[in-house]
Amino acid sequence: MSNDITLSDQLIDNLYGVICQHDESAKQNMMVALQYFAAVSGYMLGDYPGSDEEREELIDQLAAFTKNVSGDRANQQQDQQQSAQQQAPAAAGKSVATDDPAVGIWKPE
């Protein structure tokens, strides 16, 4: 589609911050923020200098690109979460049984 682009947390935070300054509800509702991001793309696409057919093709390409970025980000988040769970150290200690099987006493070692 075009040259490679580089996304960063800072870029995303800055863009999101501008949207939240414009509309406070975007802070509490991710869907509102996503609608703004999509609306800005649509607004800019309305100024695309090509034909209607070229613009429609570009919209399809951008929708596929958005889907790929979303999938990559979701996989990255999942991998980070799994990695964090695997790196979490096991607690040292032991559980001591009590008369109530639903309750135990934890004693550090």
MOPAC internal coordinates of N, CA, C and O (Angstrom, degrees):
PM7 1SCF
backbone

  N    0.0000 0     0.00 0     0.00 0    0    0    0
  C    1.4467 1     0.00 0     0.00 0    1    0    0
  C    1.5212 1   109.51 1     0.00 0    2    1    0
  O    1.2310 1   120.43 1   127.60 1    3    2    1
  N    1.3331 1   116.79 1   -52.40 1    3    2    1
  C    1.4587 1   120.18 1  -179.96 1    5    3    2
  C    1.5134 1   108.54 1  -157.32 1    6    5    3
  O    1.2310 1   121.12 1    10.28 1    7    6    5
  N    1.3163 1   115.46 1  -169.72 1    7    6    5
  C    1.4604 1   119.82 1   176.89 1    9    7    6
  C    1.5213 1   109.95 1   -64.34 1   10    9    7
  O    1.2310 1   121.36 1   -20.04 1   11   10    9
  N    1.3357 1   115.01 1   159.96 1   11   10    9
  C    1.4621 1   119.50 1   176.67 1   13   11   10
  C    1.5207 1   109.77 1   -61.66 1   14   13   11
  O    1.2310 1   121.03 1   -34.39 1   15   14   13
  N    1.3056 1   115.64 1   145.61 1   15   14   13
  C    1.4591 1   121.10 1   174.77 1   17   15   14
  C    1.5199 1   107.99 1  -116.78 1   18   17   15
  O    1.2310 1   120.73 1   -20.30 1   19   18   17
  N    1.3003 1   116.22 1   159.70 1   19   18   17
  C    1.4479 1   121.16 1   179.81 1   21   19   18
  C    1.5112 1   108.94 1  -122.04 1   22   21   19
  O    1.2310 1   120.82 1   -61.43 1   23   22   21
  N    1.3177 1   116.03 1   118.57 1   23   22   21
  C    1.4613 1   121.12 1   174.54 1   25   23   22
  C    1.5159 1   107.98 1   -94.97 1   26   25   23
  O    1.2310 1   120.77 1   -34.34 1   27   26   25
  N    1.3071 1   116.13 1   145.66 1   27   26   25
  C    1.4623 1   120.54 1   175.31 1   29   27   26
  C    1.5232 1   107.72 1  -138.86 1   30   29   27
  O    1.2310 1   121.32 1   -20.72 1   31   30   29
  N    1.3214 1   115.08 1   159.28 1   31   30   29
  C    1.4637 1   119.25 1   176.34 1   33   31   30
  C    1.5249 1   109.96 1   -59.13 1   34   33   31
  O    1.2310 1   120.44 1   142.04 1   35   34   33
  N    1.3349 1   116.76 1   -37.96 1   35   34   33
  C    1.4627 1   120.68 1  -179.27 1   37   35   34
  C    1.5307 1   110.83 1   -63.57 1   38   37   35
  O    1.2310 1   120.07 1   135.78 1   39   38   37
  N    1.3270 1   117.47 1   -44.22 1   39   38   37
  C    1.4666 1   120.53 1   178.67 1   41   39   38
  C    1.5230 1   110.50 1   -60.70 1   42   41   39
  O    1.2310 1   120.74 1   131.24 1   43   42   41
  N    1.3256 1   116.18 1   -48.76 1   43   42   41
  C    1.4692 1   120.46 1  -178.98 1   45   43   42
  C    1.5271 1   110.26 1   -62.16 1   46   45   43
  O    1.2310 1   120.16 1   135.29 1   47   46   45
  N    1.3395 1   117.30 1   -44.71 1   47   46   45
  C    1.4666 1   121.19 1   179.10 1   49   47   46
  C    1.5273 1   111.37 1   -61.08 1   50   49   47
  O    1.2310 1   120.36 1   139.65 1   51   50   49
  N    1.3301 1   116.93 1   -40.35 1   51   50   49
  C    1.4620 1   120.45 1   179.68 1   53   51   50
  C    1.5269 1   111.43 1   -65.48 1   54   53   51
  O    1.2310 1   120.62 1   133.77 1   55   54   53
  N    1.3214 1   116.42 1   -46.23 1   55   54   53
  C    1.4657 1   120.21 1   178.82 1   57   55   54
  C    1.5283 1   111.06 1   -62.95 1   58   57   55
  O    1.2310 1   120.89 1   135.03 1   59   58   57
  N    1.3213 1   115.90 1   -44.97 1   59   58   57
  C    1.4648 1   121.16 1   178.94 1   61   59   58
  C    1.5307 1   110.15 1   -62.61 1   62   61   59
  O    1.2310 1   120.53 1   140.18 1   63   62   61
  N    1.3276 1   116.59 1   -39.82 1   63   62   61
  C    1.4612 1   121.02 1   178.82 1   65   63   62
  C    1.5187 1   112.29 1   -61.28 1   66   65   63
  O    1.2310 1   120.53 1   138.74 1   67   66   65
  N    1.3192 1   116.60 1   -41.26 1   67   66   65
  C    1.4652 1   120.21 1   178.27 1   69   67   66
  C    1.5264 1   110.54 1   -63.95 1   70   69   67
  O    1.2310 1   120.57 1   137.67 1   71   70   69
  N    1.3189 1   116.52 1   -42.33 1   71   70   69
  C    1.4698 1   120.03 1   178.45 1   73   71   70
  C    1.5259 1   109.89 1   -63.11 1   74   73   71
  O    1.2310 1   119.99 1   136.86 1   75   74   73
  N    1.3292 1   117.63 1   -43.14 1   75   74   73
  C    1.4670 1   120.93 1  -179.65 1   77   75   74
  C    1.5291 1   111.96 1   -66.34 1   78   77   75
  O    1.2310 1   120.09 1   147.46 1   79   78   77
  N    1.3299 1   117.43 1   -32.54 1   79   78   77
  C    1.4710 1   119.91 1   174.98 1   81   79   78
  C    1.5197 1   110.14 1   -65.88 1   82   81   79
  O    1.2310 1   121.01 1   143.15 1   83   82   81
  N    1.3158 1   115.67 1   -36.85 1   83   82   81
  C    1.4617 1   121.01 1  -179.65 1   85   83   82
  C    1.5255 1   111.68 1   -73.44 1   86   85   83
  O    1.2310 1   120.67 1   141.04 1   87   86   85
  N    1.3345 1   116.32 1   -38.96 1   87   86   85
  C    1.4651 1   121.21 1  -176.65 1   89   87   86
  C    1.5324 1   108.54 1  -143.00 1   90   89   87
  O    1.2310 1   120.51 1   -75.69 1   91   90   89
  N    1.3250 1   116.63 1   104.31 1   91   90   89
  C    1.4718 1   122.97 1  -177.22 1   93   91   90
  C    1.5281 1   112.66 1   -57.50 1   94   93   91
  O    1.2310 1   120.08 1   152.05 1   95   94   93
  N    1.3265 1   117.46 1   -27.95 1   95   94   93
  C    1.4698 1   119.28 1  -176.88 1   97   95   94
  C    1.5260 1   111.91 1   -66.39 1   98   97   95
  O    1.2310 1   119.87 1   161.19 1   99   98   97
  N    1.3151 1   117.85 1   -18.81 1   99   98   97
  C    1.4636 1   121.06 1   178.39 1  101   99   98
  C    1.5267 1   111.77 1   -66.07 1  102  101   99
  O    1.2310 1   120.54 1   157.54 1  103  102  101
  N    1.3546 1   116.58 1   -22.46 1  103  102  101
  C    1.4714 1   120.02 1   178.05 1  105  103  102
  C    1.5227 1   111.23 1   -69.04 1  106  105  103
  O    1.2310 1   120.38 1   144.07 1  107  106  105
  N    1.3169 1   116.88 1   -35.93 1  107  106  105
  C    1.4644 1   121.16 1  -176.72 1  109  107  106
  C    1.5240 1   113.11 1   -94.66 1  110  109  107
  O    1.2310 1   120.16 1   163.67 1  111  110  109
  N    1.3217 1   117.30 1   -16.33 1  111  110  109
  C    1.4563 1   119.91 1  -173.27 1  113  111  110
  C    1.5326 1   109.42 1  -133.66 1  114  113  111
  O    1.2310 1   120.98 1   -76.91 1  115  114  113
  N    1.3379 1   115.72 1   103.09 1  115  114  113
  C    1.4633 1   120.01 1  -177.94 1  117  115  114
  C    1.5244 1   111.66 1   -58.90 1  118  117  115
  O    1.2310 1   120.21 1   147.60 1  119  118  117
  N    1.3254 1   117.20 1   -32.40 1  119  118  117
  C    1.4656 1   120.16 1  -179.19 1  121  119  118
  C    1.5221 1   111.05 1   -61.61 1  122  121  119
  O    1.2310 1   120.32 1   142.45 1  123  122  121
  N    1.3225 1   116.99 1   -37.55 1  123  122  121
  C    1.4724 1   120.34 1   177.72 1  125  123  122
  C    1.5245 1   109.61 1   -62.88 1  126  125  123
  O    1.2310 1   120.30 1   133.88 1  127  126  125
  N    1.3300 1   117.02 1   -46.12 1  127  126  125
  C    1.4643 1   120.92 1   179.00 1  129  127  126
  C    1.5313 1   110.51 1   -61.12 1  130  129  127
  O    1.2310 1   120.18 1   136.75 1  131  130  129
  N    1.3249 1   117.27 1   -43.25 1  131  130  129
  C    1.4628 1   120.31 1   179.56 1  133  131  130
  C    1.5192 1   111.60 1   -64.60 1  134  133  131
  O    1.2310 1   120.55 1   144.43 1  135  134  133
  N    1.3288 1   116.56 1   -35.57 1  135  134  133
  C    1.4659 1   119.54 1   177.00 1  137  135  134
  C    1.5212 1   110.58 1   -64.68 1  138  137  135
  O    1.2310 1   120.13 1   141.49 1  139  138  137
  N    1.3273 1   117.35 1   -38.51 1  139  138  137
  C    1.4591 1   119.93 1   176.58 1  141  139  138
  C    1.5256 1   110.90 1   -63.22 1  142  141  139
  O    1.2310 1   120.40 1   133.68 1  143  142  141
  N    1.3395 1   116.84 1   -46.32 1  143  142  141
  C    1.4625 1   119.71 1   178.68 1  145  143  142
  C    1.5301 1   110.41 1   -57.74 1  146  145  143
  O    1.2310 1   120.28 1   134.26 1  147  146  145
  N    1.3277 1   117.06 1   -45.74 1  147  146  145
  C    1.4646 1   120.86 1  -179.80 1  149  147  146
  C    1.5273 1   111.12 1   -66.04 1  150  149  147
  O    1.2310 1   120.45 1   139.35 1  151  150  149
  N    1.3363 1   116.74 1   -40.65 1  151  150  149
  C    1.4638 1   120.48 1  -178.96 1  153  151  150
  C    1.5276 1   111.34 1   -64.94 1  154  153  151
  O    1.2310 1   120.57 1   141.47 1  155  154  153
  N    1.3229 1   116.52 1   -38.53 1  155  154  153
  C    1.4704 1   119.64 1   178.17 1  157  155  154
  C    1.5255 1   109.78 1   -63.24 1  158  157  155
  O    1.2310 1   120.34 1   137.22 1  159  158  157
  N    1.3341 1   116.95 1   -42.78 1  159  158  157
  C    1.4691 1   119.80 1   177.09 1  161  159  158
  C    1.5260 1   110.42 1   -60.73 1  162  161  159
  O    1.2310 1   120.70 1   133.75 1  163  162  161
  N    1.3172 1   116.27 1   -46.25 1  163  162  161
  C    1.4628 1   120.26 1   179.11 1  165  163  162
  C    1.5210 1   112.39 1   -61.82 1  166  165  163
  O    1.2310 1   120.77 1   139.56 1  167  166  165
  N    1.3154 1   116.14 1   -40.44 1  167  166  165
  C    1.4670 1   121.30 1   178.94 1  169  167  166
  C    1.5287 1   110.17 1   -61.50 1  170  169  167
  O    1.2310 1   121.16 1   133.02 1  171  170  169
  N    1.3285 1   115.38 1   -46.98 1  171  170  169
  C    1.4707 1   119.61 1  -179.48 1  173  171  170
  C    1.5287 1   111.30 1   -67.32 1  174  173  171
  O    1.2310 1   120.48 1   143.56 1  175  174  173
  N    1.3370 1   116.69 1   -36.44 1  175  174  173
  C    1.4590 1   120.28 1   177.44 1  177  175  174
  C    1.5279 1   111.51 1   -65.04 1  178  177  175
  O    1.2310 1   120.73 1   152.38 1  179  178  177
  N    1.3191 1   116.20 1   -27.62 1  179  178  177
  C    1.4639 1   119.66 1   176.29 1  181  179  178
  C    1.5185 1   112.27 1   -63.14 1  182  181  179
  O    1.2310 1   120.35 1   156.35 1  183  182  181
  N    1.3274 1   116.94 1   -23.65 1  183  182  181
  C    1.4706 1   121.99 1   178.60 1  185  183  182
  C    1.5265 1   112.29 1   -94.03 1  186  185  183
  O    1.2310 1   119.86 1  -176.68 1  187  186  185
  N    1.3470 1   117.88 1     3.32 1  187  186  185
  C    1.4620 1   120.87 1  -178.62 1  189  187  186
  C    1.5313 1   109.23 1   -58.77 1  190  189  187
  O    1.2310 1   120.50 1   -50.14 1  191  190  189
  N    1.3384 1   116.66 1   129.86 1  191  190  189
  C    1.4681 1   119.53 1  -172.95 1  193  191  190
  C    1.5309 1   114.81 1   -76.59 1  194  193  191
  O    1.2310 1   119.51 1   172.05 1  195  194  193
  N    1.3203 1   118.55 1    -7.95 1  195  194  193
  C    1.4586 1   120.77 1  -177.90 1  197  195  194
  C    1.5190 1   112.33 1   -80.43 1  198  197  195
  O    1.2310 1   121.85 1     7.22 1  199  198  197
  N    1.3061 1   114.06 1  -172.78 1  199  198  197
  C    1.4656 1   120.28 1   179.67 1  201  199  198
  C    1.5292 1   109.89 1   -73.96 1  202  201  199
  O    1.2310 1   121.38 1   -12.69 1  203  202  201
  N    1.3316 1   114.97 1   167.31 1  203  202  201
  C    1.4623 1   120.17 1   176.66 1  205  203  202
  C    1.5291 1   110.48 1   -58.50 1  206  205  203
  O    1.2310 1   120.90 1   140.62 1  207  206  205
  N    1.3218 1   115.88 1   -39.38 1  207  206  205
  C    1.4584 1   120.91 1  -179.72 1  209  207  206
  C    1.5331 1   110.77 1   -64.61 1  210  209  207
  O    1.2310 1   120.10 1   137.38 1  211  210  209
  N    1.3251 1   117.41 1   -42.62 1  211  210  209
  C    1.4617 1   121.31 1   178.02 1  213  211  210
  C    1.5220 1   110.76 1   -64.86 1  214  213  211
  O    1.2310 1   120.79 1   140.36 1  215  214  213
  N    1.3318 1   116.10 1   -39.64 1  215  214  213
  C    1.4671 1   120.08 1   179.13 1  217  215  214
  C    1.5242 1   110.63 1   -64.33 1  218  217  215
  O    1.2310 1   120.02 1   137.23 1  219  218  217
  N    1.3214 1   117.57 1   -42.77 1  219  218  217
  C    1.4622 1   121.35 1   178.17 1  221  219  218
  C    1.5266 1   110.91 1   -62.28 1  222  221  219
  O    1.2310 1   120.34 1   139.72 1  223  222  221
  N    1.3307 1   116.96 1   -40.28 1  223  222  221
  C    1.4615 1   120.56 1   177.93 1  225  223  222
  C    1.5323 1   110.15 1   -64.73 1  226  225  223
  O    1.2310 1   120.40 1   139.08 1  227  226  225
  N    1.3223 1   116.84 1   -40.92 1  227  226  225
  C    1.4583 1   121.03 1   178.20 1  229  227  226
  C    1.5273 1   110.88 1   -63.96 1  230  229  227
  O    1.2310 1   120.24 1   139.73 1  231  230  229
  N    1.3241 1   117.15 1   -40.27 1  231  230  229
  C    1.4672 1   120.92 1   177.41 1  233  231  230
  C    1.5255 1   110.05 1   -60.00 1  234  233  231
  O    1.2310 1   120.05 1   137.00 1  235  234  233
  N    1.3253 1   117.52 1   -43.00 1  235  234  233
  C    1.4688 1   121.16 1   178.41 1  237  235  234
  C    1.5279 1   111.00 1   -63.47 1  238  237  235
  O    1.2310 1   120.49 1   137.94 1  239  238  237
  N    1.3426 1   116.67 1   -42.06 1  239  238  237
  C    1.4585 1   120.54 1   178.81 1  241  239  238
  C    1.5307 1   110.74 1   -64.04 1  242  241  239
  O    1.2310 1   120.66 1   137.33 1  243  242  241
  N    1.3186 1   116.34 1   -42.67 1  243  242  241
  C    1.4648 1   120.00 1  -179.95 1  245  243  242
  C    1.5253 1   111.45 1   -67.19 1  246  245  243
  O    1.2310 1   120.24 1   144.21 1  247  246  245
  N    1.3242 1   117.15 1   -35.79 1  247  246  245
  C    1.4664 1   120.38 1   177.52 1  249  247  246
  C    1.5344 1   109.78 1   -64.39 1  250  249  247
  O    1.2310 1   120.10 1   138.00 1  251  250  249
  N    1.3240 1   117.41 1   -42.00 1  251  250  249
  C    1.4675 1   120.99 1   178.18 1  253  251  250
  C    1.5284 1   109.98 1   -66.59 1  254  253  251
  O    1.2310 1   120.29 1   140.06 1  255  254  253
  N    1.3230 1   117.05 1   -39.94 1  255  254  253
  C    1.4575 1   121.75 1   178.52 1  257  255  254
  C    1.5297 1   110.30 1   -63.03 1  258  257  255
  O    1.2310 1   120.61 1   136.31 1  259  258  257
  N    1.3290 1   116.44 1   -43.69 1  259  258  257
  C    1.4629 1   121.84 1   177.88 1  261  259  258
  C    1.5283 1   110.40 1   -59.48 1  262  261  259
  O    1.2310 1   120.74 1   137.03 1  263  262  261
  N    1.3127 1   116.19 1   -42.97 1  263  262  261
  C    1.4641 1   120.61 1   179.84 1  265  263  262
  C    1.5285 1   110.69 1   -63.73 1  266  265  263
  O    1.2310 1   120.07 1   138.76 1  267  266  265
  N    1.3288 1   117.47 1   -41.24 1  267  266  265
  C    1.4642 1   120.81 1   178.64 1  269  267  266
  C    1.5247 1   111.65 1   -65.75 1  270  269  267
  O    1.2310 1   120.08 1   136.09 1  271  270  269
  N    1.3222 1   117.46 1   -43.91 1  271  270  269
  C    1.4634 1   120.72 1   179.03 1  273  271  270
  C    1.5244 1   109.93 1   -62.54 1  274  273  271
  O    1.2310 1   120.43 1   136.87 1  275  274  273
  N    1.3351 1   116.78 1   -43.13 1  275  274  273
  C    1.4604 1   121.37 1   179.20 1  277  275  274
  C    1.5216 1   110.96 1   -60.75 1  278  277  275
  O    1.2310 1   120.03 1   135.01 1  279  278  277
  N    1.3231 1   117.54 1   -44.99 1  279  278  277
  C    1.4609 1   120.96 1   178.94 1  281  279  278
  C    1.5187 1   112.04 1   -64.11 1  282  281  279
  O    1.2310 1   120.76 1   138.14 1  283  282  281
  N    1.3386 1   116.15 1   -41.86 1  283  282  281
  C    1.4650 1   119.84 1   178.03 1  285  283  282
  C    1.5256 1   111.04 1   -62.08 1  286  285  283
  O    1.2310 1   120.70 1   136.53 1  287  286  285
  N    1.3303 1   116.26 1   -43.47 1  287  286  285
  C    1.4721 1   120.68 1  -179.11 1  289  287  286
  C    1.5290 1   110.61 1   -65.39 1  290  289  287
  O    1.2310 1   120.13 1   136.63 1  291  290  289
  N    1.3251 1   117.36 1   -43.37 1  291  290  289
  C    1.4641 1   121.04 1   179.72 1  293  291  290
  C    1.5344 1   110.29 1   -62.23 1  294  293  291
  O    1.2310 1   120.38 1   137.84 1  295  294  293
  N    1.3294 1   116.89 1   -42.16 1  295  294  293
  C    1.4651 1   120.20 1   178.01 1  297  295  294
  C    1.5214 1   110.99 1   -65.11 1  298  297  295
  O    1.2310 1   120.38 1   139.71 1  299  298  297
  N    1.3255 1   116.88 1   -40.29 1  299  298  297
  C    1.4659 1   121.36 1   178.61 1  301  299  298
  C    1.5299 1   110.16 1   -62.07 1  302  301  299
  O    1.2310 1   120.16 1   135.38 1  303  302  301
  N    1.3139 1   117.29 1   -44.62 1  303  302  301
  C    1.4599 1   121.64 1   179.43 1  305  303  302
  C    1.5254 1   110.30 1   -63.11 1  306  305  303
  O    1.2310 1   120.47 1   137.80 1  307  306  305
  N    1.3275 1   116.70 1   -42.20 1  307  306  305
  C    1.4644 1   121.33 1   179.83 1  309  307  306
  C    1.5271 1   110.38 1   -64.52 1  310  309  307
  O    1.2310 1   120.22 1   136.86 1  311  310  309
  N    1.3341 1   117.18 1   -43.14 1  311  310  309
  C    1.4606 1   121.08 1   178.78 1  313  311  310
  C    1.5270 1   111.13 1   -62.59 1  314  313  311
  O    1.2310 1   120.34 1   138.34 1  315  314  313
  N    1.3397 1   116.96 1   -41.66 1  315  314  313
  C    1.4607 1   120.90 1   179.15 1  317  315  314
  C    1.5198 1   110.83 1   -64.50 1  318  317  315
  O    1.2310 1   120.64 1   139.63 1  319  318  317
  N    1.3229 1   116.39 1   -40.37 1  319  318  317
  C    1.4611 1   120.78 1   179.80 1  321  319  318
  C    1.5357 1   110.63 1   -65.33 1  322  321  319
  O    1.2310 1   120.50 1   136.71 1  323  322  321
  N    1.3254 1   116.65 1   -43.29 1  323  322  321
  C    1.4631 1   120.46 1   179.01 1  325  323  322
  C    1.5244 1   110.67 1   -65.60 1  326  325  323
  O    1.2310 1   120.60 1   140.58 1  327  326  325
  N    1.3249 1   116.46 1   -39.42 1  327  326  325
  C    1.4585 1   120.91 1   179.36 1  329  327  326
  C    1.5274 1   110.61 1   -64.54 1  330  329  327
  O    1.2310 1   120.50 1   138.61 1  331  330  329
  N    1.3157 1   116.64 1   -41.39 1  331  330  329
  C    1.4710 1   120.96 1   179.30 1  333  331  330
  C    1.5240 1   110.65 1   -64.83 1  334  333  331
  O    1.2310 1   120.37 1   140.83 1  335  334  333
  N    1.3205 1   116.89 1   -39.17 1  335  334  333
  C    1.4595 1   120.38 1   179.05 1  337  335  334
  C    1.5241 1   111.03 1   -66.74 1  338  337  335
  O    1.2310 1   120.31 1   142.09 1  339  338  337
  N    1.3203 1   117.02 1   -37.91 1  339  338  337
  C    1.4576 1   120.76 1  -179.55 1  341  339  338
  C    1.5271 1   111.58 1   -71.87 1  342  341  339
  O    1.2310 1   120.28 1   150.71 1  343  342  341
  N    1.3353 1   117.07 1   -29.29 1  343  342  341
  C    1.4543 1   120.77 1  -178.00 1  345  343  342
  C    1.5190 1   113.19 1   -86.27 1  346  345  343
  O    1.2310 1   120.16 1   167.27 1  347  346  345
  N    1.3167 1   117.30 1   -12.73 1  347  346  345
  C    1.4610 1   120.22 1  -179.12 1  349  347  346
  C    1.5272 1   109.41 1   -64.59 1  350  349  347
  O    1.2310 1   120.28 1   -55.34 1  351  350  349
  N    1.3262 1   117.07 1   124.66 1  351  350  349
  C    1.4628 1   119.20 1  -179.14 1  353  351  350
  C    1.5252 1   110.97 1   -70.19 1  354  353  351
  O    1.2310 1   121.34 1   -35.72 1  355  354  353
  N    1.2963 1   115.05 1   144.28 1  355  354  353
  C    1.4627 1   119.93 1   177.08 1  357  355  354
  C    1.5232 1   108.38 1   -72.93 1  358  357  355
  O    1.2310 1   121.06 1   -39.29 1  359  358  357
  N    1.2904 1   115.58 1   140.71 1  359  358  357
  C    1.4586 1   120.29 1   179.43 1  361  359  358
  C    1.5257 1   109.52 1   -69.35 1  362  361  359
  O    1.2310 1   121.54 1   -44.96 1  363  362  361
  N    1.3119 1   114.66 1   135.04 1  363  362  361
  C    1.4673 1   119.46 1   177.98 1  365  363  362
  C    1.5203 1   108.51 1   -87.86 1  366  365  363
  O    1.2310 1   120.55 1   -47.85 1  367  366  365
  N    1.2835 1   116.56 1   132.15 1  367  366  365
  C    1.4560 1   120.62 1   179.04 1  369  367  366
  C    1.5047 1   109.98 1   151.12 1  370  369  367
  O    1.2310 1   121.45 1    10.47 1  371  370  369
  N    1.3055 1   114.84 1  -169.53 1  371  370  369
  C    1.4517 1   118.42 1   179.15 1  373  371  370
  C    1.5133 1   108.78 1  -148.64 1  374  373  371
  O    1.2310 1   121.53 1   -25.46 1  375  374  373
  N    1.3106 1   114.68 1   154.54 1  375  374  373
  C    1.4478 1   121.08 1   177.74 1  377  375  374
  C    1.5211 1   107.94 1   -98.27 1  378  377  375
  O    1.2310 1   121.20 1   -48.48 1  379  378  377
  N    1.3031 1   115.30 1   131.52 1  379  378  377
  C    1.4595 1   120.54 1  -179.44 1  381  379  378
  C    1.5214 1   108.09 1  -104.55 1  382  381  379
  O    1.2310 1   121.00 1   -51.51 1  383  382  381
  N    1.3123 1   115.70 1   128.49 1  383  382  381
  C    1.4607 1   120.79 1  -178.95 1  385  383  382
  C    1.5317 1   110.99 1   -66.15 1  386  385  383
  O    1.2310 1   121.39 1   -30.76 1  387  386  385
  N    1.3285 1   114.94 1   149.24 1  387  386  385
  C    1.4646 1   122.05 1   175.13 1  389  387  386
  C    1.5139 1   108.11 1  -125.05 1  390  389  387
  O    1.2310 1   120.48 1     1.41 1  391  390  389
  N    1.3172 1   116.69 1  -178.59 1  391  390  389
  C    1.4675 1   120.94 1   178.40 1  393  391  390
  C    1.5312 1   111.43 1   -67.05 1  394  393  391
  O    1.2310 1   120.53 1   151.84 1  395  394  393
  N    1.3104 1   116.60 1   -28.16 1  395  394  393
  C    1.4685 1   121.66 1   179.86 1  397  395  394
  C    1.5314 1   107.95 1   -95.81 1  398  397  395
  O    1.2310 1   119.50 1   -65.50 1  399  398  397
  N    1.3412 1   118.56 1   114.50 1  399  398  397
  C    1.4673 1   120.26 1  -176.15 1  401  399  398
  C    1.5293 1   113.07 1   -65.87 1  402  401  399
  O    1.2310 1   119.83 1   164.43 1  403  402  401
  N    1.3166 1   117.94 1   -15.57 1  403  402  401
  C    1.4642 1   120.32 1   179.25 1  405  403  402
  C    1.5133 1   111.47 1   -87.57 1  406  405  403
  O    1.2310 1   119.07 1   174.93 1  407  406  405
  N    1.3160 1   119.38 1    -5.07 1  407  406  405
  C    1.4498 1   123.90 1  -177.12 1  409  407  406
  C    1.5168 1   108.62 1  -126.86 1  410  409  407
  O    1.2310 1   120.86 1   -40.32 1  411  410  409
  N    1.3100 1   115.96 1   139.68 1  411  410  409
  C    1.4518 1   120.12 1   175.39 1  413  411  410
  C    1.5161 1   108.86 1  -136.80 1  414  413  411
  O    1.2310 1   120.63 1   -10.51 1  415  414  413
  N    1.2685 1   116.39 1   169.49 1  415  414  413
  C    1.4663 1   121.58 1   177.43 1  417  415  414
  C    1.5166 1   107.01 1  -117.74 1  418  417  415
  O    1.2310 1   120.69 1   -52.88 1  419  418  417
  N    1.3117 1   116.28 1   127.12 1  419  418  417
  C    1.4555 1   122.19 1  -179.48 1  421  419  418
  C    1.5196 1   109.20 1   -95.34 1  422  421  419
  O    1.2310 1   121.06 1   -53.79 1  423  422  421
  N    1.3280 1   115.57 1   126.21 1  423  422  421
  C    1.4505 1   120.59 1   178.56 1  425  423  422
  C    1.5244 1   108.51 1  -122.01 1  426  425  423
  O    1.2310 1   120.56 1   -57.00 1  427  426  425
  N    1.3244 1   116.54 1   123.00 1  427  426  425
  C    1.4688 1   118.64 1   178.24 1  429  427  426
  C    1.5120 1   110.53 1   -67.99 1  430  429  427
  O    1.2310 1   120.60 1   -27.75 1  431  430  429
  N    1.3147 1   116.46 1   152.25 1  431  430  429
  C    1.4638 1   120.32 1   178.26 1  433  431  430
  C    1.5029 1   109.47 1   -97.63 1  434  433  431
  O    1.2310 1   120.10 1   180.00 1  435  434  433

